[in-house]
Structure formats: structure tokens, C-alpha cells
Amino acid sequence: MQQARTPMPRALLSAGLTLAAAALAYGGWLWFSQGLQAERHARVERLHCDLPAPDAHAPHPAMRWVPAGSFDFGDTLYPEEQPVQKTTVAGFWIDRTEVSNEAFAAFVAATGYVTQAERAVDAARHPGLPPAMRKPGAVVFVMPNAVQGQGDLTQWWRYTAGANWRHPGGPATGIDGRGAFPVVAVSYEDAQAYARWKGHALPSEAQWEWAARAAQATTQDPAQPPQANTWQGLFPVANSADDGFVGIAPVGCYPPNALGLFDMIGNVWEITADAYAPGHPPMGAAPPDPVSPLRAGTAAQRVIKGGSFLCAPNYCMRYRAGSRQPQDEDLGASHLGFRTVLLAPGP
């Protein structure tokens, strides 16, 4: 069973570039892609989906209320999801979809905000990076023609100068006509800035998981969900797109959960407010210090939740509410977005 499924930290990504080049030079490919099939799907993918109209009479029309409750927080499929422990969450409001390009563009237009992927990399956080990785940019998934084993993520993840929320696949790409797609290539700081502008916050890991469970304490089904944007086929070389999309889907293309929340599982990973630790800290313990890793010259990390369109049974079974992964705070990725919460009285 494979482990790391999200972009590796910058330091490991940099070290892996040399290994990837060697693998490409010597060949020995084990799998072959279905690139033409992926291109055919891409040409017919929808640019928006019909969301139900928000309830104009609701206190927060674009959000849904998540009632208070208790549940077994975590899961047991991967080590970092443990230990499972009883957790109680107070009620809160949460965005019914991931934050879209259109919504994030409104924030940028109103504030002049510049995302971290549009700024030079902080050399103090990342000493020793090669010049190409000091340029403004983000990590981009590139579907390979073939791969040699699954141990080297640089075969399909590339740090791409010029990749950012406006150009999620690199400088040659854009978001014109894609306002309904989730904003990606954003960092924890970017998500926090948007949330503050809205008067909201980022969800804690427990809040996010409780919402993804639709406020139900029942045991989670580990099977690949049929009604979510995940990877069908042999990752990373063959995606049959049985769910209708090869890549990211516009918000709200799949049925919502019982609370009316869309894409809590699949589509894009979502940033939470919690600092990452390899397992859940004991209840009542102080959370890990998100600053201390900086003193060792590496980036702090946050918990991300929900999996993405890249999760497949052979490589990333993280299409579950209890799944979690670390993500460098200052590193955007082409499959990473967010949604916000609001602590306010319920309906």
C-alpha cells in the first residue's frame, strides 16, 4: 500500500529532480499511458455545473450549517490518520463548495493581494534550493507517458516557474472561462488572507472531517466513491475518466452530501488551519508548533484533507473523510484548494 500522495516538500522535490532525469535517460518503463484518451475527455469536459440556487432567506446563503456532535476522529488505513479518538465539535457554518477562481479573483481585485506562488521563494525557509526552484511558482501534476516504479514522485510532479492561481498549469495555461473551477496553487497564507477578508476562518481538521462525514458518527466506507472526482484507472498513466473528468472539475458537479456540501471528497485537496503532526495529538494536548520547523530551515506544514482527482485505489486511497496529509505552508499545488468556515449562530 503506497504512502505519500501529495507533492513532496521542496527539498525532496529538488533532490528528486536528478533521480528523475536519470530514470528518463535509462528508460525501462513498466507502464504506458492513455494520453490520447485523456485528451479526448479534456475536449468535452464541462466548464461549469448547475448548482442549486442558494437559499436567499438563509443567514449565510453560500454556506451550510454543520450541527454540533461527537465522532471517532481519524481513520486506520494509513499511520498518520491514527490514533482514532473521540472528538466533540461545536456547530459552525461551512462553504458549500470549494472557493472558486471567480470568488478568489474578487478578493484579489478588492485587495490587490499577491499570492505566495507569485512571489520569490523565501530563501531562509528553503536554503540550498537550485535557482530554478527559487523563482515564483507552484507544483504542477503532469501526466507521464510512462513511469519506472512509483517511488519517485518527480516523474509526475514538477515545480513550475510561473505556475500560480491565474496559471495553474504553468505560464501557458490560464483560467479564462474557468471561473467555476476551484482556485488552486494557493498556500495556507493565501487561504488565510481570503478567509479574513470574508470575515471567516479556515476549518480545523476536526471541523472539516465532521462536515465531510455529514455530521454522522457512522463508520466510513473505505471504497473509492463512485460519485466524486477521483482517478479511475492505473495512476499516474491511465485515467479512463469514468466520472466525467480527467482533471479538476468545476465546483458542484457531483451530488452533495447529506448536509448539502459539494466535493468534500475528491476534486482538490483542502487546506485546514491545523499544523501537521505525523499522527493526531492526544486530545487536550497543545497543538504542534507550526513555526518550530522553520528554525531547522524547513517549511512548516499544515493538514490537508479530502483527497483529490489524483487519488486512485492503486496509489492514494485518501478519498475518505478521515484521510489527511501534510503540505508545506508556502507551497501551492495544482490540485490544492480550500473552503472556509464561519462561527456564528445556527439557523
N, C-alpha and C positions, 0 to 999 in steps of 0.2 A: 504494500500500500504506500503510495507516494506521499510526500510531505509538502514542501514549500511550493505554493502555487501562485503567489503574488510576486511582483517584481522584487528582485533581490535588492538589498541595500546598495547604495552607490559604490561602496568599497569593494563588495563582492562582484558587482556588475563589472567594475573596472578590471578586476583581476581575471574575470572570466572571458574578457574580450580576446585575450591572447589564445586561450584554450579553444575558443570558438573558431578562430582563424585557422588553427591547426587542424581542427576537425573538418572544416570545409576543404582544406588543401588535400587531405588524405582520403576523403570520401569514406567508403564503407557504409553507405546508407542502409538503414534497415526498413524504413517505411517510405511510401511515396504519396504525394498529396493528390487531392481532387480539386486543384486550383480552378480549372475551367468551370466546374460545377459551382464553386463558391462565387465566381464572377457572375454566372447566370442568375443566381439568387440575389446578388447585390443589385443587379439592374432592376429587379422588380420589388425590392423591399419598400415598404411604406415610409413616408416622411412624417406622418402623424397618425394618431389613432383617436377615435372618438371617445373622449372621457365623458362620463355623466356630468351634467351641469352641476356646479356647486350649489348647495342649499343657501340661497340668498338670506334666509332667515336665521341661519346658524351663527353663533357668536364668532366663529372663525371658519368661513366657508371653504377655504382651501385646505383645511386640516380635519383630522378625525380625533374624536375623544377616545382615549385608552383608559378604561377604569382601573382602579387600584386592584391589586391582587398579589398572591404568593405563588411561587412556582419553583421547580428544580432548575436552577440556573446552570447552564452549561450542557455538555454532552460528553460522550465517551469514545467517539470514533478516532479522534486524534489526541495526543497527550496534552496539548495546550488548551484543550476545552475543559480540562478537569482541574480540581475536583468539582463534581456536581454538588451544589449546596442550595438549601432552601433560602429563597430571597423574596423580600416583600417590596413592592413598588407602589408608590402613590400615583394617583391619576394624573394624566397630562394630555396635552394635545400634540399631535404629530402631523407633519405634512403628508397628504395622501399620496403624493408622488415624490420621486427624487427631484431635486432642484433642476430646472431645465436651463438650456442655453438662453432662452428668452428671458427667464427670470434673472439669471446671473448678469446678462447684458444690461438689464435695467438698473441693477445695483452698480455696475461699473460706470454707466452713464451718469448716474446720480452722484457718485462719489469720486470718480477718477481713480479708483483703486487699480493697482498693478499687481497681478498675481506673482507668486514666487517663481513660477516657471518662466516668467517674462523678465526676471532679474538674474544677474550673475550669481553663480553658486557661492555660498559663504565658505571661503577657504578655511576659516577657523574650524568650522564643523567638519570639513572634509579635506584634511591635509593629504597631500600626495596624489591628488587626482590628476590624471592626464589632462592636457589643455583642452581636448575636445569635450571633456565632461565638466569643465568649468563654465562653459557657455550656458546661457539661459536655455532651458529645455525640459523635457519630461521623458519618461519611459514609454515606449510605444510597442504594442504587440504587432509582430509581422509574421504572418502565417508562412512557415518554411515549406520549401518543396519536399524536403525530407529531413530527417534528423538521425543522428547517431547516438542512440540511447537517450534517456530522459534526465540525466544528471546535470547537464549544462544548460541552464535557462537562457544563456545568451544566444542560443540557436533561434529563439523566437522573441526575446525581449531585447530592445535596443534603446540606449539613451540617445535621444534625437534632439540635436540643437534646433531651436525654433519651434519645437512642439509646445503647445500651450492650449488653453481653453478655446481660443479662437482657431487654432490649427491643431486639433487633437492627434492627427496622424503625422504631423510634421509640416514644414512651411508650404508644401504643395497642396495641402488639404485645407478645408475651411468648413464653416458652419452655416453658410448661406442656405436658406430653405430648411435648416435643421434646428429651428428654434424649439421644437417639441422634444428634442433628444436631451437626455441628461447631460448636464455640464460635467466634463471630465478634465483630467490633467490639472486638478486643483489640489492644494495642500491643506493640511489641518489649519494653518494660519488663514488661508483664503476662506475656508468654510466658516471659521470663527468670525471673520470680518463680515461676511454676508449675514450670518445669524444675528450678530449685534445690530447691524443696520435694520434688520426686520424687527428688532426687539425680542428675538428668540434666542435659543441656545442650541448647541449640538446635543444629541441624546447621549446619555450614559450607555455603557454596554448593556446593563440590565434593562433600562428602558427600551432600548432598541429590540432586544431579544423578546421581551414581553409583548411588544407591539407586533413583532413578526409572528409570534405564536397566536395572535389574535386574542390576547388575554385569556388563553386557555392553558391550564396546567397539565394537559394530557401529554403523554409520551410522543416524541417527534418521530415521524416516519423517515428513515434514512434513505429511502429510494429517490432516484432522480425524479423531480416533479415534472409531470407532463405539461402543466400549464405555467411555465416560467421560461425565461430566456436563458437557456444553458447550452452546452455543447453536445450535439448529437454526432457520434462517430468517434474515431480514434484521434484523441488530442495528441499533438497540435497540427496534424497533417490532413485530416479528413473530417469535414463538417458537412453533414447532409442537410443541415438547416431544416429539419423536420418541424421545428417550432416556428418557422417563417422568417428567421433572421440568421444571417451568418455572423454579423457583428452586433453592436448595441442597437436596441430597439427604442423608438420613441416612448415617452412615458405613457403608461396606461394601456399598453397593447394586450395585456394578459389579464385574466379575471382577478379582481381584488380578493383579499382575504375577508374573513367574516366581519372585520372592522371597517372595511371599505378602503384598505390600504393596498396600493399597487406596487408590484415589483420589490417587495421586501426580500424576496429570494430571487437570485439571478439578476441579469441585466448588468448592473455595475455594483462593485463593492461600495460600501458606505462608511464614511469616516465617523467615528464616535469621539466623545470627549475624553475617554479613559486612556491613561497611559498604559502601555503594553507591559505585561509581565508574562513569562512562559506559561503560567497557569493562573487560575483565579486566586487572588489573595484571600486568606481566611476572612470570613465576614467579621466586620468590626475593625480589621487591621487598617493601618494607614495605607493609602494607595501608593504605588511606586512613584518615586520622584522622576518626573519627565525631564528634568534638567540634568541630573547627575551623569547620564551617558555623555553629555557634551563635554564634560571635564576630561573624559577619556579620548576626546577627539572624534567621536562618532555622533550621528544624529539621534535624537530621542525618537521614540516610536509611539504610535497610537494604535488602539484596537480598531480594526475594520471588520465589518460584518456582512453576511448575506451571500457571499459568492458573487459570481459574475457570469457573463455569457461564455466565459472560458472554462467553466467547471464541467468536468466530464467524469463518468464513472471510472475511467482508467487513470485519471490523473488528479482530480480535485473534487472530492466528494463533500464540498463545502456549501452545497445548496440546501442548507439547514439553518434554522434559527439559532441553534447552539454553536455553530461554527464560528471561528474567529481566526484572525491573522494579524501579524504586526505590519505596520507601514511606516517608513521614515516620515517624520513630520513634515519635512520640507521637500518631499519628492512626489511630484504629480505623476499619474499614470493614465494611460488611455482607456482603462476600464475601472476608474475610481471616481466616485461622486459622493453625494451626501444628501441628507434631508435634515430638517430642523424640528425642534420641539418648543412648546410654549407651556410654561407653568402658570395656569390660570384656572379659575373655577370651571367646573364641568357644565354641560348643557342642562 
